[in-house]
Amino acid sequence: MELAAYYFYCMIIFQNKGQFIHVVRGIFFGIAFPFIVSFILCSSFGLTKRFGILSITGTIFIVVNLTTALLPNKYLVTTIPFYILNFIPILAMDALLSSLSAKTKIVNYIAGAVLGVTFFTLYYPLITHTYNEVLSNPQSVWPSLTSSIYFGMIGKIYPLIIIPAMTTGILGSIISTKLTQLRSRTKI
């Protein structure tokens, strides 16, 4: 999951063509990242249909990002409790999908929407660089300023990306469900 997301990030982040490209990047990430998060986490559940697999997959992503992006930056260590809160929606959607009510499409849509909107906190602190540039008055993002810039832009950016993130998260869940059903039908 992280490798695909970083590929998208690296593919676009280095094409600096002014404010327009920053807006295009922001839109792209607001669509691609929620889809990736939802698709991979829902697929991890759909392959086994057992409680815990989605949580394990999400936890692995959280631990990898924690150890590679947060712990090396001494200024971000104080935000680790905030970042660990990402486990709550992942565990909740794992429990929801594992429940008996998971037989309905609406449960998959809810899981996709919730997992889709978590991308903004799952990709912290890297997402700060992307969405800081979308703001009309971007700041220089230094290691010591990353957390203050991120928390300062949540109120400005999150309301703009929540609906597209929910929509593409639902789309990721739908495609994941279709592919895992197709896999189980063709399984010998």
BATIVEX-667513 format. One record per residue: residue number from 1; residue in one letter; x, y, z of N, C-alpha, C in turn. Coordinates in nm, 2 decimals, m for minus. Layout:
// BATIVEX-667513
- NUM A X Y Z X Y Z X Y Z $
...
//
This chain:
// BATIVEX-667513
- 1 M 0.08 m0.12 0.00 0.00 0.00 0.00 0.09 0.12 0.00 $
- 2 E 0.18 0.13 0.09 0.27 0.24 0.10 0.35 0.26 m0.03 $
- 3 L 0.40 0.16 m0.08 0.48 0.17 m0.20 0.40 0.23 m0.32 $
- 4 A 0.28 0.19 m0.34 0.20 0.24 m0.44 0.17 0.39 m0.42 $
- 5 A 0.14 0.43 m0.29 0.12 0.56 m0.26 0.24 0.65 m0.28 $
- 6 Y 0.36 0.60 m0.24 0.48 0.68 m0.26 0.51 0.69 m0.41 $
- 7 Y 0.48 0.59 m0.49 0.50 0.60 m0.63 0.42 0.72 m0.69 $
- 8 F 0.29 0.72 m0.65 0.20 0.84 m0.70 0.26 0.97 m0.65 $
- 9 Y 0.30 0.97 m0.52 0.36 1.09 m0.47 0.48 1.14 m0.54 $
- 10 C 0.57 1.05 m0.57 0.70 1.09 m0.63 0.67 1.12 m0.78 $
- 11 M 0.58 1.05 m0.84 0.55 1.08 m0.98 0.50 1.22 m1.01 $
- 12 I 0.43 1.28 m0.91 0.37 1.41 m0.93 0.45 1.52 m0.86 $
- 13 I 0.50 1.49 m0.74 0.55 1.60 m0.65 0.67 1.68 m0.71 $
- 14 F 0.74 1.62 m0.80 0.86 1.69 m0.85 0.83 1.76 m0.99 $
- 15 Q 0.71 1.77 m1.02 0.68 1.85 m1.15 0.63 1.99 m1.11 $
- 16 N 0.71 2.07 m1.07 0.68 2.20 m1.02 0.65 2.30 m1.13 $
- 17 K 0.53 2.33 m1.16 0.49 2.42 m1.27 0.41 2.54 m1.22 $
- 18 G 0.42 2.57 m1.10 0.34 2.69 m1.05 0.22 2.64 m0.97 $
- 19 Q 0.13 2.74 m0.93 0.02 2.71 m0.84 m0.08 2.61 m0.90 $
- 20 F m0.10 2.62 m1.04 m0.19 2.53 m1.10 m0.16 2.38 m1.07 $
- 21 I m0.03 2.35 m1.09 0.01 2.21 m1.07 m0.01 2.17 m0.93 $
- 22 H 0.00 2.26 m0.83 m0.02 2.23 m0.69 m0.16 2.19 m0.67 $
- 23 V m0.25 2.27 m0.73 m0.40 2.24 m0.72 m0.43 2.10 m0.78 $
- 24 V m0.37 2.07 m0.90 m0.39 1.95 m0.97 m0.33 1.83 m0.88 $
- 25 R m0.22 1.85 m0.82 m0.16 1.75 m0.72 m0.26 1.73 m0.61 $
- 26 G m0.31 1.83 m0.55 m0.40 1.82 m0.44 m0.53 1.74 m0.48 $
- 27 I m0.58 1.77 m0.59 m0.70 1.70 m0.64 m0.66 1.55 m0.67 $
- 28 F m0.55 1.53 m0.73 m0.51 1.39 m0.76 m0.49 1.31 m0.63 $
- 29 F m0.42 1.37 m0.53 m0.40 1.30 m0.41 m0.53 1.28 m0.33 $
- 30 G m0.62 1.38 m0.34 m0.75 1.37 m0.27 m0.84 1.26 m0.33 $
- 31 I m0.80 1.21 m0.45 m0.87 1.10 m0.52 m0.80 0.97 m0.51 $
- 32 A m0.67 0.98 m0.54 m0.59 0.85 m0.54 m0.56 0.79 m0.41 $
- 33 F m0.52 0.87 m0.31 m0.49 0.82 m0.18 m0.61 0.75 m0.11 $
- 34 P m0.73 0.82 m0.11 m0.84 0.75 m0.04 m0.88 0.62 m0.11 $
- 35 F m0.87 0.62 m0.24 m0.90 0.50 m0.32 m0.80 0.39 m0.28 $
- 36 I m0.67 0.42 m0.28 m0.57 0.32 m0.24 m0.59 0.27 m0.10 $
- 37 V m0.61 0.35 0.00 m0.63 0.31 0.13 m0.75 0.22 0.14 $
- 38 S m0.86 0.26 0.09 m0.99 0.19 0.10 m0.97 0.05 0.02 $
- 39 F m0.92 0.06 m0.10 m0.91 m0.06 m0.18 m0.82 m0.17 m0.11 $
- 40 I m0.71 m0.13 m0.06 m0.62 m0.23 0.00 m0.67 m0.28 0.13 $
- 41 L m0.72 m0.19 0.21 m0.77 m0.24 0.34 m0.90 m0.32 0.33 $
- 42 C m0.99 m0.28 0.24 m1.11 m0.37 0.21 m1.07 m0.50 0.14 $
- 43 S m0.97 m0.50 0.06 m0.92 m0.62 0.00 m0.86 m0.71 0.10 $
- 44 S m0.79 m0.66 0.19 m0.73 m0.75 0.30 m0.84 m0.82 0.38 $
- 45 F m0.95 m0.75 0.40 m1.06 m0.81 0.47 m1.13 m0.91 0.38 $
- 46 G m1.16 m0.86 0.25 m1.23 m0.94 0.16 m1.17 m1.08 0.12 $
- 47 L m1.04 m1.09 0.13 m0.97 m1.21 0.10 m1.00 m1.32 0.20 $
- 48 T m1.02 m1.28 0.32 m1.04 m1.38 0.43 m1.17 m1.37 0.50 $
- 49 K m1.23 m1.26 0.49 m1.36 m1.23 0.56 m1.36 m1.26 0.71 $
- 50 R m1.24 m1.24 0.77 m1.22 m1.26 0.91 m1.18 m1.14 0.98 $
- 51 F m1.23 m1.12 1.10 m1.19 m1.01 1.19 m1.04 m1.01 1.21 $
- 52 G m0.97 m0.90 1.20 m0.83 m0.89 1.24 m0.74 m0.86 1.12 $
- 53 I m0.77 m0.91 1.01 m0.68 m0.90 0.89 m0.67 m0.76 0.85 $
- 54 L m0.79 m0.69 0.84 m0.78 m0.55 0.80 m0.71 m0.47 0.91 $
- 55 S m0.73 m0.50 1.03 m0.65 m0.43 1.14 m0.50 m0.46 1.13 $
- 56 I m0.47 m0.58 1.10 m0.32 m0.61 1.09 m0.26 m0.53 0.97 $
- 57 T m0.33 m0.53 0.86 m0.28 m0.46 0.74 m0.27 m0.31 0.77 $
- 58 G m0.37 m0.25 0.84 m0.36 m0.11 0.87 m0.25 m0.08 0.97 $
- 59 T m0.24 m0.17 1.07 m0.13 m0.15 1.17 0.01 m0.16 1.11 $
- 60 I 0.03 m0.25 1.01 0.16 m0.25 0.95 0.19 m0.12 0.88 $
- 61 F 0.09 m0.07 0.81 0.11 0.06 0.74 0.14 0.17 0.84 $
- 62 I 0.07 0.17 0.96 0.09 0.27 1.06 0.23 0.26 1.12 $
- 63 V 0.27 0.14 1.14 0.40 0.12 1.20 0.51 0.16 1.10 $
- 64 V 0.50 0.12 0.98 0.60 0.16 0.88 0.61 0.31 0.87 $
- 65 N 0.50 0.38 0.86 0.50 0.53 0.85 0.55 0.59 0.98 $
- 66 L 0.52 0.53 1.09 0.56 0.58 1.22 0.72 0.57 1.23 $
- 67 T 0.77 0.46 1.19 0.91 0.44 1.20 1.00 0.51 1.09 $
- 68 T 0.93 0.54 0.98 1.01 0.60 0.87 0.99 0.75 0.85 $
- 69 A 0.87 0.80 0.89 0.85 0.94 0.87 0.83 1.02 1.00 $
- 70 L 0.79 0.96 1.11 0.77 1.03 1.24 0.89 1.02 1.33 $
- 71 L 0.93 0.90 1.36 1.04 0.88 1.46 1.17 0.95 1.42 $
- 72 P 1.21 0.95 1.29 1.34 1.01 1.25 1.34 1.16 1.27 $
- 73 N 1.22 1.22 1.28 1.21 1.37 1.29 1.18 1.40 1.44 $
- 74 K 1.27 1.45 1.51 1.25 1.48 1.65 1.14 1.58 1.68 $
- 75 Y 1.11 1.66 1.58 1.00 1.76 1.60 0.86 1.69 1.59 $
- 76 L 0.85 1.57 1.53 0.73 1.51 1.51 0.70 1.40 1.61 $
- 77 V 0.80 1.37 1.70 0.78 1.27 1.80 0.66 1.30 1.89 $
- 78 T 0.64 1.42 1.92 0.52 1.46 2.01 0.39 1.43 1.94 $
- 79 T 0.39 1.42 1.81 0.26 1.39 1.74 0.23 1.24 1.72 $
- 80 I 0.31 1.16 1.78 0.29 1.01 1.77 0.16 0.97 1.83 $
- 81 P 0.12 1.02 1.94 m0.02 0.98 2.00 m0.13 1.01 1.90 $
- 82 F m0.12 1.13 1.84 m0.22 1.17 1.73 m0.22 1.07 1.62 $
- 83 Y m0.10 1.03 1.57 m0.09 0.94 1.46 m0.14 0.80 1.49 $
- 84 I m0.12 0.76 1.61 m0.17 0.62 1.66 m0.32 0.62 1.66 $
- 85 L m0.39 0.73 1.67 m0.53 0.73 1.67 m0.59 0.68 1.54 $
- 86 N m0.51 0.67 1.43 m0.55 0.62 1.31 m0.60 0.47 1.32 $
- 87 F m0.55 0.41 1.42 m0.59 0.27 1.44 m0.74 0.26 1.48 $
- 88 I m0.80 0.36 1.54 m0.94 0.35 1.58 m1.03 0.33 1.46 $
- 89 P m1.03 0.42 1.35 m1.12 0.39 1.24 m1.09 0.26 1.17 $
- 90 I m0.97 0.22 1.17 m0.93 0.09 1.10 m0.99 m0.03 1.18 $
- 91 L m0.97 m0.02 1.31 m1.03 m0.13 1.40 m1.18 m0.13 1.39 $
- 92 A m1.24 m0.01 1.39 m1.39 0.00 1.39 m1.44 m0.06 1.25 $
- 93 M m1.38 m0.03 1.14 m1.43 m0.08 1.01 m1.40 m0.23 1.00 $
- 94 D m1.30 m0.28 1.07 m1.27 m0.42 1.07 m1.39 m0.49 1.15 $
- 95 A m1.42 m0.43 1.26 m1.53 m0.49 1.34 m1.66 m0.48 1.26 $
- 96 L m1.69 m0.37 1.20 m1.81 m0.35 1.12 m1.82 m0.45 1.01 $
- 97 L m1.72 m0.46 0.93 m1.72 m0.56 0.82 m1.73 m0.70 0.87 $
- 98 S m1.67 m0.73 0.98 m1.68 m0.87 1.03 m1.81 m0.90 1.10 $
- 99 S m1.89 m0.80 1.13 m2.02 m0.83 1.19 m2.12 m0.90 1.09 $
- 100 L m2.23 m0.95 1.15 m2.33 m1.02 1.07 m2.39 m0.92 0.97 $
- 101 S m2.40 m0.79 1.00 m2.46 m0.70 0.91 m2.37 m0.67 0.79 $
- 102 A m2.26 m0.73 0.78 m2.17 m0.70 0.67 m2.22 m0.76 0.54 $
- 103 K m2.33 m0.83 0.54 m2.38 m0.89 0.42 m2.45 m0.78 0.33 $
- 104 T m2.47 m0.66 0.38 m2.53 m0.56 0.30 m2.43 m0.47 0.23 $
- 105 K m2.47 m0.41 0.12 m2.38 m0.32 0.05 m2.35 m0.19 0.13 $
- 106 I m2.45 m0.15 0.20 m2.43 m0.02 0.28 m2.31 m0.03 0.38 $
- 107 V m2.29 m0.14 0.43 m2.18 m0.16 0.53 m2.05 m0.15 0.45 $
- 108 N m2.04 m0.20 0.33 m1.92 m0.19 0.25 m1.90 m0.04 0.21 $
- 109 Y m2.01 0.03 0.18 m2.00 0.17 0.15 m1.95 0.25 0.27 $
- 110 I m2.00 0.22 0.38 m1.96 0.30 0.50 m1.81 0.27 0.53 $
- 111 A m1.77 0.15 0.52 m1.63 0.11 0.55 m1.54 0.18 0.44 $
- 112 G m1.58 0.18 0.32 m1.50 0.25 0.22 m1.49 0.40 0.24 $
- 113 A m1.61 0.46 0.28 m1.61 0.61 0.31 m1.52 0.64 0.43 $
- 114 V m1.53 0.57 0.53 m1.45 0.60 0.65 m1.30 0.57 0.63 $
- 115 L m1.27 0.46 0.56 m1.13 0.43 0.53 m1.08 0.53 0.43 $
- 116 G m1.16 0.58 0.34 m1.12 0.68 0.25 m1.08 0.81 0.31 $
- 117 V m1.16 0.86 0.41 m1.13 0.99 0.47 m1.01 0.98 0.57 $
- 118 T m0.97 0.86 0.61 m0.86 0.85 0.70 m0.72 0.88 0.63 $
- 119 F m0.73 0.89 0.49 m0.60 0.91 0.42 m0.53 1.03 0.47 $
- 120 F m0.60 1.14 0.50 m0.54 1.26 0.54 m0.46 1.25 0.67 $
- 121 T m0.50 1.16 0.76 m0.42 1.14 0.88 m0.32 1.03 0.86 $
- 122 L m0.36 0.93 0.78 m0.27 0.82 0.76 m0.14 0.86 0.69 $
- 123 Y m0.15 0.96 0.60 m0.03 1.00 0.52 0.04 1.12 0.59 $
- 124 Y 0.00 1.15 0.71 0.07 1.25 0.79 0.21 1.20 0.82 $
- 125 P 0.32 1.27 0.81 0.34 1.41 0.78 0.36 1.44 0.63 $
- 126 L 0.37 1.34 0.54 0.40 1.37 0.40 0.29 1.45 0.33 $
- 127 I 0.17 1.43 0.37 0.06 1.50 0.31 0.07 1.65 0.33 $
- 128 T 0.14 1.69 0.43 0.16 1.83 0.46 0.22 1.91 0.35 $
- 129 H 0.32 1.84 0.28 0.39 1.90 0.17 0.30 1.92 0.05 $
- 130 T 0.21 1.83 0.03 0.12 1.84 m0.09 0.02 1.95 m0.07 $
- 131 Y m0.05 1.94 0.04 m0.17 2.04 0.06 m0.12 2.17 0.11 $
- 132 N 0.00 2.19 0.16 0.05 2.32 0.19 0.06 2.40 0.07 $
- 133 E 0.10 2.34 m0.04 0.12 2.41 m0.17 m0.01 2.46 m0.23 $
- 134 V m0.12 2.39 m0.19 m0.25 2.43 m0.25 m0.31 2.55 m0.19 $
- 135 L m0.27 2.58 m0.06 m0.31 2.70 0.01 m0.27 2.83 m0.07 $
- 136 S m0.35 2.93 m0.05 m0.32 3.06 m0.12 m0.19 3.12 m0.07 $
- 137 N m0.16 3.09 0.06 m0.04 3.15 0.12 0.05 3.04 0.17 $
- 138 P 0.11 2.96 0.09 0.19 2.84 0.14 0.31 2.89 0.22 $
- 139 Q 0.35 2.81 0.32 0.47 2.83 0.40 0.58 2.74 0.36 $
- 140 S 0.70 2.77 0.40 0.81 2.67 0.38 0.79 2.56 0.48 $
- 141 V 0.80 2.44 0.44 0.78 2.33 0.53 0.91 2.28 0.57 $
- 142 W 0.95 2.31 0.69 1.08 2.26 0.75 1.04 2.16 0.85 $
- 143 P 1.13 2.07 0.89 1.10 1.96 0.98 1.04 2.02 1.12 $
- 144 S 1.09 2.13 1.16 1.04 2.19 1.29 0.90 2.25 1.27 $
- 145 L 0.86 2.28 1.15 0.73 2.34 1.12 0.62 2.25 1.07 $
- 146 T 0.66 2.13 1.04 0.56 2.03 0.97 0.43 2.02 1.05 $
- 147 S 0.45 1.99 1.18 0.32 1.96 1.26 0.24 2.09 1.27 $
- 148 S 0.30 2.20 1.29 0.22 2.32 1.31 0.15 2.36 1.17 $
- 149 I 0.21 2.34 1.06 0.15 2.37 0.93 0.04 2.27 0.91 $
- 150 Y 0.06 2.14 0.94 m0.04 2.04 0.92 m0.17 2.07 1.00 $
- 151 F m0.15 2.09 1.13 m0.26 2.12 1.21 m0.33 2.25 1.18 $
- 152 G m0.25 2.34 1.12 m0.31 2.47 1.08 m0.39 2.46 0.96 $
- 153 M m0.36 2.36 0.87 m0.43 2.36 0.74 m0.55 2.26 0.75 $
- 154 I m0.56 2.18 0.85 m0.67 2.08 0.86 m0.81 2.15 0.84 $
- 155 G m0.83 2.26 0.91 m0.96 2.33 0.90 m0.98 2.39 0.76 $
- 156 K m0.88 2.42 0.68 m0.89 2.47 0.55 m0.91 2.37 0.44 $
- 157 I m0.83 2.26 0.45 m0.82 2.16 0.35 m0.92 2.05 0.36 $
- 158 Y m0.93 2.00 0.49 m1.02 1.88 0.51 m1.16 1.90 0.46 $
- 159 P m1.23 2.01 0.49 m1.36 2.03 0.44 m1.37 2.02 0.28 $
- 160 L m1.27 2.05 0.22 m1.27 2.05 0.07 m1.25 1.91 0.02 $
- 161 I m1.18 1.82 0.09 m1.15 1.69 0.04 m1.23 1.58 0.10 $
- 162 I m1.31 1.61 0.20 m1.39 1.50 0.26 m1.49 1.43 0.17 $
- 163 I m1.56 1.50 0.09 m1.66 1.44 0.00 m1.59 1.36 m0.11 $
- 164 P m1.48 1.42 m0.18 m1.41 1.33 m0.28 m1.34 1.21 m0.22 $
- 165 A m1.29 1.23 m0.10 m1.23 1.12 m0.03 m1.33 1.01 0.01 $
- 166 M m1.44 1.05 0.05 m1.55 0.95 0.08 m1.59 0.88 m0.05 $
- 167 T m1.61 0.95 m0.15 m1.66 0.90 m0.28 m1.55 0.80 m0.34 $
- 168 T m1.43 0.84 m0.34 m1.33 0.74 m0.39 m1.30 0.63 m0.30 $
- 169 G m1.32 0.65 m0.17 m1.31 0.54 m0.07 m1.42 0.44 m0.10 $
- 170 I m1.54 0.49 m0.12 m1.65 0.39 m0.15 m1.62 0.32 m0.28 $
- 171 L m1.57 0.39 m0.38 m1.53 0.33 m0.51 m1.42 0.22 m0.49 $
- 172 G m1.32 0.25 m0.40 m1.22 0.15 m0.37 m1.28 0.03 m0.31 $
- 173 S m1.38 0.05 m0.22 m1.45 m0.06 m0.15 m1.53 m0.15 m0.25 $
- 174 I m1.60 m0.08 m0.34 m1.68 m0.15 m0.44 m1.59 m0.23 m0.53 $
- 175 I m1.48 m0.18 m0.58 m1.39 m0.25 m0.67 m1.33 m0.36 m0.60 $
- 176 S m1.29 m0.34 m0.47 m1.23 m0.44 m0.39 m1.32 m0.56 m0.37 $
- 177 T m1.45 m0.53 m0.34 m1.55 m0.63 m0.32 m1.57 m0.71 m0.45 $
- 178 K m1.58 m0.64 m0.56 m1.60 m0.71 m0.69 m1.48 m0.81 m0.72 $
- 179 L m1.36 m0.76 m0.70 m1.24 m0.84 m0.73 m1.23 m0.96 m0.63 $
- 180 T m1.26 m0.94 m0.51 m1.25 m1.05 m0.41 m1.36 m1.15 m0.44 $
- 181 Q m1.48 m1.11 m0.48 m1.59 m1.20 m0.51 m1.55 m1.28 m0.64 $
- 182 L m1.49 m1.21 m0.74 m1.45 m1.28 m0.86 m1.34 m1.38 m0.83 $
- 183 R m1.25 m1.35 m0.74 m1.14 m1.44 m0.70 m1.20 m1.56 m0.63 $
- 184 S m1.30 m1.54 m0.54 m1.35 m1.65 m0.47 m1.44 m1.74 m0.56 $
- 185 R m1.50 m1.69 m0.67 m1.57 m1.77 m0.76 m1.48 m1.85 m0.85 $
- 186 T m1.36 m1.80 m0.89 m1.27 m1.87 m0.97 m1.17 m1.96 m0.90 $
- 187 K m1.18 m1.95 m0.76 m1.09 m2.03 m0.68 m1.13 m2.18 m0.69 $
- 188 I m1.03 m2.26 m0.70 m1.05 m2.41 m0.72 m1.06 m2.47 m0.58 $
//
